[in-house]
């Protein structure tokens, strides 16, 4: 059966002696007085014993002379009531003591109704209990406040809020709601779960739960056991005032604990704040010193560096400086910003909590770090200008170096070319002069290597333009090759002229033809012919041998002369002309190729299986006329007349 209590009606639900009979009311009041007397007496004893006074055993007897009452008022009021009769024997003395105590009570704003000194002296328990309850309300319960409610309502709301999570507990009053001990256990578990395992409680063991709560509250929290287990569990209507008095002890114990925890948390929070600030300040100072030292060290390093005068060295300085700007400098920029943020955070924390602002040690203030940073930037600019100036100076030096070598090289080479053009005199003297010039050419190769090395240095230094010279390495290499070839050609020409001069058995026209033929087939201009070139040259002159014969002729020339030189070629032709070939024979040969026509076509030459180079030479050498269809017809008769003397027909 559910039992509910309605405080406004002060009655119980159906089946619980409602309405109460007069006899029942008297019995309940008597029981309540007994519980209150015992509870209030214990409550007063906690005050007395805490201050070194002996405990009371009976409210009626021990309060009757006023001595204990004065002692209690001095304890509760934390003041002295002055002189009083400590051992009163007469009623008047007792009345004076009691009256002094009552006056003190009323002076504290406590309203006492229908009680005077005689009621206490004569032991009127009902009025005495009413007076003590008024004191309990004034000194224990009146200061309880919860969400704007005070005294009883505030204490009840506090209990309800603390026990709300516990489904077996429903605190509606200060009577039956406490009769199973679970509400007390819930209050203990809510604040000190380490003292009681609420989930393991036997929720049906009313006496056991209540006893356990009393024991834990007294032993661990110092809450005196003002009630007996029976006062809650063995009555249908636990005394409200007694329960309130006892439960108020829980409120004060836990409020004190919460206040202690609040104070502790406040101190802990402040200590954490100060530790955080201290850590941040130390971190700021350590990092600021590190940044300043690093910047100073870097400037010292720059000041100690020197250049050795090479582009590779200057480039290494430039690359090192660029690496610094892309790595170290950027990390310093980040660190400087972080330091400014850290310093600002410290100041904000201190200002938020009204604490004195942070003053860094000398040299570590943000403004001083900014000054050091500006010095670093100036040192950077100086370092950058020095590197750039060194690179510009080295590049200009490399330009001068290359220009000097190139200009000198070209001047000497031009002199050789000029000397070559000035060669004159008899052929033998010319040949001697040209050979002397040829002996002056080898040093140019070494000089060109020096120019190439200077050019490589310029390229390595990214020197593209040079206002000190108009010559490039390729220009000089081309001109050197040209002069070298000119000398070689001049020597070959003079040699050929000497050979031609000595060939008295050949007409000038023949020598001219043979020389032009030789030059035409000397493709590499080495003044010699290889076997295939020699074969083509002979074929162009109408001299055709079998492959075996050509091999024998070439091998013989190589054995006699070491190479098919112009002289060897002329000698070969002389031998052939003298022994085998005559103008008449050549005309007969051409007539055979032309099929008795007075002219020969390119097709006729190809049908005769002449080499392509020979056909090409004959096409250029022989005069031609175009036929009716526009094809050239080569006049071999006229060509042979021009080549040989008229009497050679």
C-alpha positions as CSV (number, residue, x, y, z in Angstrom):
1,X,0.0,0.0,0.0
2,X,1.4,3.4,-1.0
3,X,1.7,5.9,1.8
4,X,1.7,9.6,1.0
5,X,2.0,12.5,3.2
6,X,0.4,15.9,2.5
7,X,2.2,18.6,4.5
8,X,-0.6,21.0,4.0
9,X,-3.2,18.7,5.7
10,X,-0.7,17.1,8.2
11,X,-2.5,13.7,7.7
12,X,-1.9,10.3,6.2
13,X,-3.5,8.3,3.5
14,X,-6.3,5.7,3.7
15,X,-5.7,2.9,6.2
16,X,-3.2,4.9,8.3
17,X,-5.4,5.9,11.3
18,X,-7.1,8.8,9.4
19,X,-8.8,10.6,10.9
20,X,-6.8,10.3,14.1
21,X,-8.7,9.7,17.3
22,X,-8.0,11.8,20.5
23,X,-6.2,8.8,22.2
24,X,-4.1,8.2,19.1
25,X,-3.2,11.9,18.9
26,X,-2.1,11.9,22.5
27,X,0.0,8.8,22.0
28,X,1.7,10.3,19.0
29,X,2.4,13.6,20.8
30,X,3.8,11.7,23.7
31,X,6.1,9.6,21.5
32,X,7.1,12.8,19.6
33,X,8.0,14.5,22.8
34,X,10.2,11.6,23.9
35,X,12.0,11.5,20.5
36,X,12.4,15.3,20.5
37,X,13.6,15.4,24.1
38,X,16.2,12.7,23.3
39,X,17.1,14.3,19.9
40,X,17.3,17.8,21.2
41,X,19.3,16.8,24.2
42,X,21.9,15.1,21.9
43,X,21.9,18.1,19.7
44,X,22.6,20.4,22.6
45,X,25.3,18.0,24.0
46,X,27.2,18.3,20.7
47,X,27.6,22.0,21.4
48,X,28.5,21.6,25.0
49,X,31.0,18.7,24.6
50,X,32.7,20.5,21.7
51,X,33.5,23.3,24.1
52,X,34.6,21.2,27.1
53,X,31.3,21.1,29.0
54,X,29.8,17.9,30.4
55,X,26.9,16.5,28.6
56,X,23.3,16.8,29.8
57,X,21.2,13.8,30.6
58,X,17.8,15.5,31.1
59,X,16.5,18.7,29.5
60,X,14.1,19.4,32.4
61,X,16.6,18.9,35.2
62,X,19.8,20.2,33.5
63,X,18.3,23.4,32.1
64,X,16.3,24.4,35.2
65,X,19.0,26.5,37.0
66,X,19.8,28.4,33.8
67,X,23.6,27.6,33.9
68,X,23.6,25.2,31.0
69,X,21.3,27.5,29.1
70,X,23.7,30.4,29.5
71,X,26.6,28.2,28.4
72,X,24.7,27.1,25.3
73,X,23.9,30.7,24.4
74,X,27.5,31.8,24.8
75,X,28.5,28.9,22.5
76,X,25.8,29.5,19.9
77,X,26.2,33.3,20.0
78,X,30.0,33.1,20.2
79,X,30.0,35.8,22.9
80,X,30.0,36.2,26.7
81,X,26.8,36.9,28.6
82,X,28.7,38.4,31.5
83,X,28.5,37.4,35.1
84,X,25.9,34.9,36.2
85,X,25.3,32.6,39.0
86,X,27.3,29.4,38.3
87,X,26.0,27.6,41.4
88,X,22.5,28.9,42.0
89,X,20.6,27.5,44.9
90,X,17.7,29.8,45.3
91,X,14.9,30.0,42.8
92,X,15.6,33.7,42.3
93,X,19.1,33.0,41.3
94,X,17.9,30.4,38.9
95,X,15.3,32.8,37.5
96,X,18.1,35.4,37.0
97,X,20.2,33.0,35.0
98,X,17.3,31.8,32.9
99,X,16.1,35.3,32.3
100,X,19.6,36.4,31.2
101,X,19.6,33.5,28.7
102,X,16.1,34.3,27.4
103,X,16.9,38.0,27.0
104,X,20.0,37.1,24.9
105,X,17.8,34.9,22.7
106,X,15.3,37.6,22.1
107,X,18.1,40.1,21.5
108,X,19.3,37.9,18.6
109,X,15.9,38.4,16.9
110,X,14.5,35.0,18.0
111,X,10.8,35.3,18.9
112,X,9.8,33.2,22.0
113,X,6.1,32.6,22.6
114,X,4.4,31.8,25.9
115,X,7.6,30.8,27.7
116,X,9.1,32.5,30.7
117,X,11.8,31.7,33.3
118,X,9.4,29.9,35.5
119,X,8.4,27.5,32.7
120,X,12.0,26.4,32.4
121,X,12.6,26.3,36.2
122,X,9.5,24.3,36.7
123,X,10.4,21.9,33.9
124,X,7.6,22.5,31.4
125,X,8.9,20.0,28.8
126,X,6.5,21.0,26.0
127,X,7.6,24.7,26.2
128,X,11.2,23.8,26.7
129,X,11.1,21.6,23.5
130,X,9.4,24.5,21.7
131,X,12.1,26.9,22.8
132,X,14.9,24.5,21.7
133,X,13.2,23.9,18.4
134,X,13.2,27.7,18.0
135,X,17.0,27.7,18.7
136,X,17.5,24.9,16.2
137,X,15.6,26.8,13.6
138,X,17.6,30.0,14.3
139,X,21.1,28.5,14.6
140,X,21.0,25.4,12.4
141,X,18.2,25.5,9.8
142,X,17.6,29.3,9.3
143,X,20.8,29.7,7.3
144,X,19.9,27.0,4.9
145,X,19.0,28.4,1.5
146,X,18.4,26.6,-1.8
147,X,17.2,28.4,-5.0
148,X,15.6,31.2,-3.0
149,X,13.8,29.0,-0.5
150,X,14.9,29.0,3.1
151,X,14.7,27.0,6.3
152,X,12.4,24.0,6.0
153,X,11.5,24.4,2.3
154,X,15.1,25.0,1.4
155,X,16.3,22.0,3.3
156,X,13.6,19.8,1.7
157,X,14.4,21.0,-1.8
158,X,18.1,20.3,-1.2
159,X,17.3,16.8,-0.2
160,X,15.0,16.3,-3.2
161,X,17.7,17.5,-5.6
162,X,20.4,15.3,-4.1
163,X,18.3,12.1,-4.1
164,X,16.5,12.7,-7.4
165,X,18.8,10.2,-9.3
166,X,17.8,7.4,-6.9
167,X,14.6,5.7,-8.1
168,X,13.8,4.0,-4.8
169,X,13.9,7.4,-3.0
170,X,11.1,10.0,-3.0
171,X,11.6,12.7,-0.4
172,X,8.3,14.5,0.1
173,X,8.6,15.4,3.8
174,X,10.8,15.0,6.9
175,X,8.8,12.1,8.3
176,X,7.8,8.9,6.5
177,X,10.1,9.6,3.5
178,X,13.0,8.8,5.8
179,X,11.6,5.6,7.4
180,X,13.5,3.1,5.3
181,X,17.0,4.6,5.5
182,X,17.4,4.8,1.7
183,X,17.1,8.6,1.6
184,X,20.0,8.9,4.1
185,X,22.0,6.3,2.2
186,X,21.3,8.2,-1.0
187,X,22.6,11.5,0.5
188,X,25.8,9.7,1.6
189,X,26.3,8.1,-1.8
190,X,25.6,11.3,-3.7
191,X,28.4,13.1,-1.9
192,X,30.8,10.3,-0.9
193,X,30.3,7.3,-3.2
194,X,33.5,5.9,-1.7
195,X,31.8,5.3,1.7
196,X,28.8,3.3,0.5
197,X,27.8,1.1,-2.4
198,X,24.2,2.1,-2.9
199,X,23.5,-0.4,-5.6
200,X,24.4,-3.3,-3.4
201,X,22.0,-2.3,-0.6
202,X,19.1,-4.5,0.3
203,X,16.4,-2.0,-0.4
204,X,13.9,-4.0,1.8
205,X,16.2,-3.9,4.9
206,X,14.8,-0.7,6.5
207,X,16.6,-1.2,9.9
208,X,19.9,-2.3,8.3
209,X,20.0,0.6,5.8
210,X,19.2,3.2,8.5
211,X,21.8,1.7,10.9
212,X,24.4,1.7,8.2
213,X,23.7,5.4,7.3
214,X,23.9,6.4,11.0
215,X,27.2,4.6,11.4
216,X,28.8,6.0,8.3
217,X,27.6,9.5,9.0
218,X,29.0,9.5,12.5
219,X,32.3,7.7,11.9
220,X,33.3,9.3,8.6
221,X,31.5,12.6,8.5
222,X,31.3,13.6,12.2
223,X,27.5,13.8,12.1
224,X,26.3,12.9,15.6
225,X,23.6,10.2,15.7
226,X,20.7,12.3,17.1
227,X,18.1,9.6,16.3
228,X,17.7,5.9,17.0
229,X,16.9,3.4,14.3
230,X,13.5,2.9,15.9
231,X,12.8,6.6,15.7
232,X,12.6,6.2,11.9
233,X,11.8,2.6,11.2
234,X,9.4,1.6,14.0
235,X,6.9,4.3,13.8
236,X,4.4,5.3,11.1
237,X,5.1,9.0,11.8
238,X,8.7,9.8,12.5
239,X,9.0,13.1,14.3
240,X,9.4,15.8,11.7
241,X,11.4,18.2,13.9
242,X,13.8,15.5,15.0
243,X,14.3,14.3,11.5
244,X,14.9,17.9,10.3
245,X,17.4,18.5,13.0
246,X,19.3,15.3,12.1
247,X,19.1,15.9,8.3
248,X,20.3,19.5,8.8
249,X,23.5,17.9,10.0
250,X,23.9,16.3,6.6
251,X,23.3,19.6,4.9
252,X,26.0,21.4,7.0
253,X,28.5,18.6,6.7
254,X,28.2,18.3,3.0
255,X,27.9,22.1,2.5
256,X,31.1,22.4,4.5
257,X,32.6,19.8,2.4
258,X,31.5,21.5,-0.7
259,X,32.8,24.8,0.6
260,X,36.1,23.2,1.4
261,X,36.1,21.6,-2.0
262,X,35.2,25.0,-3.5
263,X,38.0,26.7,-1.6
264,X,40.4,23.9,-2.6
265,X,39.3,24.2,-6.2
266,X,39.7,27.9,-6.0
267,X,43.2,27.6,-4.6
268,X,44.0,24.8,-7.0
269,X,42.6,26.8,-10.0
270,X,44.7,29.8,-8.9
271,X,47.8,27.6,-8.5
272,X,47.2,26.1,-11.9
273,X,46.8,29.6,-13.3
274,X,50.0,30.8,-11.8
275,X,51.8,27.6,-12.8
276,X,50.5,28.0,-16.3
277,X,51.6,31.7,-16.3
278,X,54.9,30.7,-14.8
279,X,55.4,28.0,-17.4
280,X,54.4,30.3,-20.2
281,X,56.8,33.1,-19.0
282,X,59.7,30.6,-18.7
283,X,58.9,29.3,-22.1
284,X,58.7,32.8,-23.5
285,X,62.0,33.8,-21.9
286,X,63.8,30.6,-23.0
287,X,62.6,30.8,-26.6
288,X,63.2,34.6,-26.8
289,X,66.8,34.1,-25.6
290,X,67.2,31.2,-28.1
291,X,65.9,33.3,-31.0
292,X,68.1,36.3,-30.0
293,X,71.2,34.2,-29.6
294,X,70.5,32.4,-33.0
295,X,70.1,35.8,-34.8
296,X,73.2,37.2,-33.2
297,X,75.3,34.1,-34.0
298,X,74.1,34.2,-37.6
299,X,75.3,37.8,-37.9
300,X,78.6,36.9,-36.5
301,X,79.0,34.1,-39.0
302,X,78.2,36.5,-41.9
303,X,80.7,39.0,-40.6
304,X,83.4,36.3,-40.5
305,X,82.8,35.0,-44.0
306,X,85.1,36.1,-46.9
307,X,85.3,35.5,-50.7
308,X,88.1,33.7,-52.5
309,X,87.4,35.4,-55.8
310,X,86.0,32.5,-57.8
311,X,82.5,32.2,-59.1
312,X,82.0,28.7,-57.5
313,X,82.8,30.2,-54.1
314,X,80.5,33.2,-54.6
315,X,77.8,30.9,-55.9
316,X,78.2,28.7,-52.7
317,X,77.8,31.9,-50.6
318,X,74.7,32.8,-52.6
319,X,73.2,29.3,-52.3
320,X,73.9,29.2,-48.5
321,X,72.3,32.5,-48.0
322,X,69.2,31.5,-50.1
323,X,68.9,28.3,-48.1
324,X,69.0,30.3,-44.9
325,X,66.2,32.5,-46.1
326,X,64.0,29.6,-47.2
327,X,64.6,27.5,-44.0
328,X,66.2,29.1,-41.0
329,X,64.7,32.6,-41.6
330,X,61.2,31.2,-42.1
331,X,61.4,29.3,-38.8
332,X,62.6,32.5,-37.1
333,X,59.6,34.4,-38.5
334,X,57.3,31.7,-37.2
335,X,59.0,31.7,-33.8
336,X,58.9,35.5,-33.5
337,X,55.2,35.5,-34.3
338,X,54.6,32.6,-31.8
339,X,56.6,34.6,-29.1
340,X,54.4,37.7,-29.7
341,X,51.3,35.5,-29.3
342,X,52.6,33.8,-26.2
343,X,53.5,37.1,-24.6
344,X,50.0,38.4,-25.4
345,X,48.4,35.3,-24.0
346,X,50.3,35.7,-20.7
347,X,49.3,39.4,-20.4
348,X,45.6,38.5,-21.2
349,X,45.6,35.8,-18.5
350,X,47.1,38.2,-15.9
351,X,44.7,41.0,-16.8
352,X,41.7,38.6,-16.8
353,X,42.4,37.7,-13.2
354,X,43.4,41.2,-12.1
355,X,47.1,40.2,-11.7
356,X,50.1,42.4,-12.2
357,X,51.3,42.5,-15.8
358,X,54.3,40.6,-16.8
359,X,57.6,42.5,-17.3
360,X,60.1,40.4,-19.1
361,X,63.8,40.5,-18.1
362,X,65.9,43.2,-19.8
363,X,66.4,42.5,-23.4
364,X,63.5,40.1,-23.8
365,X,60.6,42.5,-24.2
366,X,58.7,42.3,-27.6
367,X,59.9,45.8,-28.5
368,X,63.6,44.7,-27.8
369,X,63.0,41.6,-29.9
370,X,61.7,43.8,-32.7
371,X,64.9,45.9,-32.5
372,X,67.0,42.8,-32.7
373,X,64.9,41.7,-35.7
374,X,65.5,45.0,-37.5
375,X,69.2,44.6,-36.9
376,X,69.0,41.1,-38.5
377,X,67.2,42.6,-41.5
378,X,69.9,45.2,-41.9
379,X,72.6,42.5,-41.7
380,X,70.7,40.4,-44.2
381,X,70.6,43.4,-46.7
382,X,74.4,44.0,-46.2
383,X,75.1,40.3,-46.7
384,X,72.9,40.2,-49.9
385,X,74.6,43.3,-51.4
386,X,78.1,41.9,-50.7
387,X,77.2,38.6,-52.4
388,X,75.6,40.3,-55.4
389,X,78.6,42.7,-55.7
390,X,81.0,39.8,-55.6
391,X,79.1,37.9,-58.3
392,X,78.9,41.0,-60.5
393,X,82.7,41.6,-60.1
394,X,83.5,38.0,-60.9
395,X,81.3,38.0,-63.9
396,X,82.9,41.2,-65.2
397,X,86.3,39.7,-64.6
398,X,85.4,36.6,-66.5
399,X,84.1,38.7,-69.4
400,X,87.5,40.6,-69.5
401,X,89.4,37.3,-69.3
402,X,87.5,35.7,-72.2
403,X,87.6,38.9,-74.3
404,X,91.4,39.3,-73.8
405,X,92.0,35.7,-74.9
406,X,89.6,35.9,-77.8
407,X,90.8,39.2,-79.1
408,X,94.4,38.1,-78.9
409,X,93.6,34.8,-80.6
410,X,91.8,36.5,-83.5
411,X,94.5,39.1,-83.9
412,X,97.3,36.4,-84.2
413,X,95.1,34.3,-86.5
414,X,94.3,37.3,-88.7
415,X,98.1,38.0,-89.0
416,X,98.6,34.4,-90.2
417,X,95.8,34.8,-92.8
418,X,97.4,38.1,-93.9
419,X,100.8,36.5,-94.2
420,X,99.3,33.7,-96.2
421,X,97.7,36.2,-98.6
422,X,101.1,37.9,-99.0
423,X,103.0,34.8,-100.1
424,X,104.7,35.4,-103.5
425,X,107.8,34.6,-105.5
426,X,108.9,31.4,-107.2
427,X,106.9,28.3,-106.4
428,X,109.6,26.7,-104.2
429,X,109.9,29.9,-102.2
430,X,106.1,30.2,-101.8
431,X,106.0,26.6,-100.6
432,X,108.7,27.3,-98.1
433,X,106.9,30.4,-96.8
434,X,103.6,28.6,-96.5
435,X,105.2,25.6,-94.7
436,X,106.7,28.1,-92.3
437,X,103.2,29.5,-91.7
438,X,102.0,26.0,-91.1
439,X,104.6,25.5,-88.3
440,X,103.0,28.5,-86.5
441,X,99.6,26.9,-86.4
442,X,99.9,24.2,-83.5
443,X,100.1,26.8,-80.7
444,X,96.7,28.0,-81.8
445,X,95.1,24.8,-80.7
446,X,96.5,25.3,-77.2
447,X,95.3,28.9,-77.2
448,X,91.9,27.8,-78.4
449,X,91.8,25.4,-75.4
450,X,92.4,28.4,-73.1
451,X,89.7,30.3,-74.8
452,X,87.3,27.3,-74.4
453,X,88.2,27.1,-70.7
454,X,87.4,30.8,-70.3
455,X,84.2,30.2,-72.2
456,X,83.2,27.3,-69.9
457,X,83.8,29.6,-66.9
458,X,81.5,32.2,-68.4
459,X,78.8,29.7,-69.1
460,X,79.1,28.3,-65.6
461,X,78.6,31.8,-64.3
462,X,75.7,32.4,-66.6
463,X,77.6,35.1,-68.5
464,X,75.7,35.4,-71.8
465,X,76.6,38.8,-73.0
466,X,80.1,40.3,-73.4
467,X,80.6,43.9,-74.4
468,X,84.4,43.5,-74.5
469,X,84.6,41.4,-77.6
470,X,82.6,40.5,-80.7
471,X,84.0,37.0,-81.0
472,X,82.6,33.8,-79.7
473,X,84.4,30.5,-79.2
474,X,82.6,29.1,-82.2
475,X,83.7,32.1,-84.3
476,X,87.3,31.5,-83.4
477,X,87.0,27.7,-83.9
478,X,85.6,28.3,-87.4
479,X,88.2,30.9,-88.3
480,X,91.0,28.6,-87.1
481,X,89.7,25.7,-89.1
482,X,89.3,28.0,-92.2
483,X,92.9,29.3,-91.9
484,X,94.3,25.8,-91.4
485,X,92.4,24.5,-94.5
486,X,93.6,27.5,-96.4
487,X,97.2,26.7,-95.6
488,X,96.7,23.1,-96.5
489,X,95.1,24.0,-99.8
490,X,97.8,26.5,-100.5
491,X,100.5,23.9,-100.0
492,X,98.5,21.4,-102.2
493,X,98.1,24.0,-104.8
494,X,101.8,25.0,-104.9
495,X,102.7,21.3,-104.9
496,X,100.4,20.6,-107.8
497,X,101.8,23.6,-109.7
498,X,105.3,22.4,-109.3
499,X,104.2,19.0,-110.5
500,X,102.4,20.5,-113.5
501,X,105.4,22.7,-114.3
502,X,107.6,19.6,-114.4
503,X,105.3,17.7,-116.7
504,X,106.8,18.8,-120.1
505,X,105.2,15.9,-122.0
506,X,101.7,17.2,-121.2
507,X,100.0,20.2,-122.8
508,X,98.7,23.0,-120.6
509,X,95.2,22.0,-121.5
510,X,95.8,18.5,-120.4
511,X,97.3,19.6,-117.1
512,X,94.3,21.9,-116.6
513,X,91.9,19.1,-117.3
514,X,93.8,16.6,-115.1
515,X,94.1,19.1,-112.2
516,X,90.5,20.0,-112.3
517,X,89.5,16.4,-112.4
518,X,91.8,15.7,-109.4
519,X,90.3,18.6,-107.4
520,X,86.8,17.5,-108.3
521,X,87.2,14.0,-107.0
522,X,89.3,15.0,-103.9
523,X,86.2,15.3,-101.8
524,X,87.9,15.7,-98.5
525,X,90.4,18.2,-99.9
526,X,93.3,16.2,-98.6
527,X,95.2,16.5,-101.9
528,X,95.0,12.7,-102.2
529,X,92.5,10.2,-103.7
530,X,91.3,7.0,-102.2
531,X,90.7,4.0,-104.5
532,X,87.1,4.8,-105.3
533,X,87.9,8.4,-106.0
534,X,90.8,7.4,-108.2
535,X,88.6,5.0,-110.2
536,X,85.9,7.6,-110.8
537,X,88.5,10.2,-111.8
538,X,90.1,7.9,-114.4
539,X,86.7,6.8,-115.7
540,X,85.7,10.5,-116.2
541,X,88.8,10.8,-118.5
542,X,87.6,7.7,-120.5
543,X,90.1,5.4,-118.8
544,X,88.4,2.3,-117.6
545,X,90.0,-0.9,-116.3
546,X,88.7,-4.0,-114.7
547,X,88.4,-4.2,-111.0
548,X,91.5,-6.4,-110.7
549,X,93.6,-4.0,-112.8
550,X,92.4,-1.1,-110.7
551,X,93.4,-2.9,-107.5
552,X,96.9,-3.5,-108.9
553,X,97.3,0.1,-110.1
554,X,96.1,1.5,-106.7
555,X,98.4,-0.8,-104.7
556,X,101.4,0.1,-106.9
557,X,100.7,3.8,-106.4
558,X,100.4,3.4,-102.6
559,X,103.7,1.4,-102.6
560,X,105.5,4.0,-104.7
561,X,104.1,7.2,-103.3
562,X,102.4,6.3,-100.0
563,X,99.2,7.9,-101.3
564,X,97.5,8.8,-104.5
565,X,98.8,12.4,-104.5
566,X,98.4,14.8,-107.4
567,X,101.9,14.0,-108.5
568,X,101.2,10.3,-108.4
569,X,97.9,10.8,-110.3
570,X,99.6,13.0,-113.0
571,X,102.4,10.4,-113.4
572,X,99.8,7.7,-113.8
573,X,98.0,9.7,-116.5
574,X,101.3,10.4,-118.3
575,X,102.0,6.7,-118.4
576,X,98.6,5.9,-119.6
577,X,98.5,8.7,-122.2
578,X,101.9,7.8,-123.5
579,X,101.3,4.0,-123.6
580,X,97.6,3.6,-124.3
581,X,95.6,6.6,-125.0
582,X,95.5,9.0,-127.9
583,X,93.0,11.5,-129.0
584,X,92.0,9.2,-131.8
585,X,91.5,6.4,-129.4
586,X,89.3,8.6,-127.2
587,X,87.2,9.7,-130.1
588,X,86.7,6.1,-131.1
589,X,85.7,5.2,-127.6
590,X,83.2,8.0,-127.4
591,X,81.8,7.0,-130.8
592,X,81.4,3.5,-129.5
593,X,79.4,4.8,-126.5
594,X,77.4,7.2,-128.7
595,X,76.6,4.5,-131.3
596,X,78.4,6.6,-134.0
597,X,76.4,9.7,-133.2
598,X,78.3,13.0,-133.2
599,X,77.0,13.5,-129.7
600,X,76.4,11.4,-126.6
601,X,73.5,11.5,-124.2
602,X,73.3,10.9,-120.4
603,X,71.5,7.7,-121.2
604,X,74.4,6.6,-123.5
605,X,76.8,7.2,-120.6
606,X,74.6,5.2,-118.2
607,X,74.2,2.3,-120.6
608,X,78.0,2.2,-120.8
609,X,78.0,1.6,-117.1
610,X,80.3,4.5,-116.3
611,X,80.3,5.4,-112.6
612,X,77.8,8.1,-111.5
613,X,80.6,10.4,-110.4
614,X,82.2,10.1,-113.9
615,X,78.9,10.8,-115.6
616,X,78.4,13.8,-113.5
617,X,81.9,15.1,-114.3
618,X,81.4,14.6,-118.1
619,X,78.0,16.3,-118.0
620,X,79.7,19.4,-116.4
621,X,82.8,19.3,-118.6
622,X,81.4,18.6,-122.1
623,X,79.6,21.4,-124.1
624,X,76.0,20.5,-124.8
625,X,73.0,21.5,-126.9
626,X,69.3,20.6,-126.4
627,X,67.5,18.4,-128.9
628,X,63.9,18.8,-130.0
629,X,62.5,17.4,-126.8
630,X,64.7,19.4,-124.5
631,X,67.2,16.8,-123.6
632,X,70.9,17.7,-123.6
633,X,73.2,16.3,-126.3
634,X,76.9,16.4,-125.2
635,X,79.4,17.3,-128.0
636,X,82.3,15.0,-127.2
637,X,84.1,15.9,-130.5
638,X,84.4,19.6,-129.6
639,X,85.4,18.8,-126.1
640,X,88.2,16.5,-127.2
641,X,89.3,19.2,-129.7
642,X,89.5,21.7,-126.8
643,X,91.4,19.2,-124.6
644,X,93.9,17.9,-127.2
645,X,96.0,19.8,-129.8
646,X,94.5,19.8,-133.3
647,X,97.2,17.5,-134.6
648,X,96.1,14.9,-132.2
649,X,93.1,13.8,-134.2
